[in-house]
């Protein structure tokens, strides 16, 4: 998944206040687990 799409997915989850696994696939941001993992990796890298 491109970084921009994943970032949009992360922002969608945070703004909507939903759990990662409930990120709708039809919005095109990848799975909630993909977004969560990328956020974790970016956080660990200090991004």
KABEL-V119151 format. One record per residue. N is the residue number from 1. RES is the residue in one letter. PSI is psi in whole degrees, 0 to 359 (* if undefined). D_FIRST is the distance of its C-alpha to the first C-alpha in Angstrom with 1 decimal. Layout:
BEGIN
n=(N N)
res=(RES RES)
psi=(PSI PSI)
d_first=(D_FIRST D_FIRST)
END
This chain:
BEGIN
n=(1 2 3 4 5 6 7 8 9 10 11 12 13 14 15 16 17 18 19 20 21 22 23 24 25 26 27 28 29 30 31 32 33 34 35 36 37 38 39 40 41 42 43 44 45 46 47)
res=(X X X X X X X X X X X X X X X X X X X X X X X X X X X X X X X X X X X X X X X X X X X X X X X)
psi=(136 146 320 318 318 317 318 321 318 313 323 313 315 319 320 339 30 167 154 318 348 9 119 133 330 347 345 23 12 186 159 324 322 315 317 316 317 319 316 314 317 320 316 328 353 20 *)
d_first=(0.0 3.8 6.4 8.4 6.8 6.7 10.1 11.3 10.7 12.6 15.2 15.6 16.4 18.7 20.5 21.0 22.2 20.6 19.5 16.0 16.6 17.8 14.7 15.2 12.7 14.4 13.2 9.7 7.9 6.8 9.5 11.8 11.9 8.3 9.2 12.6 11.8 9.9 12.9 15.2 14.1 14.4 17.6 19.0 18.4 20.2 17.7)
END
